[in-house]
């Protein structure tokens, strides 16, 4: 009995942490998305290094990220309406084709030695166009693959695939870059889209056309009306936007730290990205195991305050192993905040409005990334990357404290 009880407890823990994997369609999409995301991270690392090699500029690092995310600011709201009107799988397939084409184009430009920073910036914008329509469709599709009670678990497991890929992708990028160059990284990313395309085509979930379809403008307005009527959604959206604006430059400026602070090469950069990704996987596992729990809103605010302190500590660290540990902990804290915030929004919104409301959330959530990256990159070019991150970390903590004191709508969730 003393042996069987721990085994039983262990099995129960695993089942609770992997509850969404009991749904066939979710498993298929998860593994397809994971393969593609590994390729995306390989491209992200190789592309950031390529931009820095071409320009030697922190500003261009921020500009590249800004242009990649800008279409999300411009077109995601339309993408959300479209996601509620048409088959979400078809929208996702179109998004994958666009992103696959940009990856193969960049691979060809690098292989033939014709690449210029302008090419990279344009292709980043085009790939962002695909994400602007694919993102709301993906966010709206996930809840239809699992029961509502397992939705927080599904969102956390989806975060795990994204961040597990963030561990594997940069490491593969470092090896691939050293052995075959950037063109190979971009080519592998292009091929990885074929896997997620196959996964989307094999889903069994049925599309049910809406019966109350009106004009796109009217449906967009109805999404805004609902979002405005829910104070908790407004508060969570503002919180997510500020966190991405202030917190995500930690990743954008990593090439600067790898090269100028620690005097390393692409392997040092991919090494640091891997530590951040490993921490994010650990954080997602915690959220997956917790599922829906009491005081989730209060917990995410406390974790966010801790994340801000970690960013500031990393900014001033000059010890490699300590910086790696801080990146691991910061990755875990950031992922926990994002997963809990997204879960709470998804649990509040009804399915008929999910595409529209999630697109509004994504505009602010993802929109904070390009603006924050561009701002941080510009300020780092005037002062230094460590100073910018130190200030950002302090502001993240102050935002969390403000919501802890004044944000009852979040604390009570």
C-alpha positions, 0 to 999 in steps of 0.5 A: 500500500505504501508504494501504490498510494504515491503512484496513484497520486502521481497518475492523478497529478499527471492526468490533471496537468494533461486533461486537454490531451484526452481530446483527439482534435486538441492533441492533433492541433497541439502537435502540429502547432508545436512543430511549426512553432519550433520552426518559427523560433528558429527563424526568430533567432536567426532573423534577429541575429541577421538584422543585428549583423546587417545593421549593428543597431538596437533600433533596427531590432526593435523596428523589425519586431514592430513591423512584424507585430504592426499588422496585428494592431491594424487588422486583428479586429477585422480578423476577429469578426471574420473568425466569427463569420467563417470557418476558423480552420480555413482562416488558419490555413490561409495564415499558414500559407502566407507565413510559409511563403515569407519564410521560403522567400527569406531563405532564398534571399539569404542563400543567394546573398541578396538579402538587405535589411529592407527585405527582412522588414517587409517580409516581417510585415507580410508574415504579420498580416497572416498572423493578424487573421490567423491569431483570432481564429486560433484563439477562438478555435481552441475552446471548441476542441475541449469542454469548458471545464478543461479550457484553462488547462488547454490554454496552459498546454498551448502555452507549453507547446509555444514555450517548449518550442522556445527552448528547442527552437533557439538551440536548433537555430544555434546549431543550424546557423553554425553548420549551414547558415541562416538560409537553413533556419528559414527553410526549415521554418517554411517546411514546418508549416506543412505539419500544422497545415496537415493537422488543421486538415485532419480536425473533425470539429464541425463548422456551424455557420452563424444564423444571425449574421449581420454586417461586419461593422455591426458585428464589430460594434457588438463585440466592443459593446460587450467588452465595454460592458464587462469591467473585468475584461477591460481591466485584464486587457489593459493589464495585458497590454502594459505587461507586454509593452514593458516586459517583452523588450526583455526578449527583444534586447537579448541579442544586445546582452549576448553580444555587448554585455557577455561578449558572446555569439549566436550560441550565447544568444540561443542559450539565453533564449533557451533558458527563458523558454525553459522557464516559460514551460515550467510556468505553463506546467504550473498553470496547467496543473492548477487549472481554474482555481480561486483567487486566480486574478490575485495570483496573477497580480502577485506573479506580475509584481515578481516578474518586474523585479526579475527584469530589473535584476537581469538588467543589472546582472553581469554574471552569466549563470545568475543571468540565466537563472533570472531569465528562467524565473522571468520566463516562468513568471511572464508565462503564468501571467499571460496564461492566467489572463487569457484563461480568465478572458476566455472563461468570461466571453460567450462562444458567439462573441469569442472571435470578436472579443478575443481580437480586441484583447489581442490588439492590446495584448499583442499591440503592446509588443511592437510599440514596446519593442520599438520604444525600448530599442530606440531608448536603448540606442540613446542610453543603454539596454540595461538602463531601459530594462531596469526602468521597464522592470520597475514600471511592471512592478508598479503596474501590478501594485496599482491593480492590487490596490485599485483593481478590484475587478481583477483581484476578485476573479 
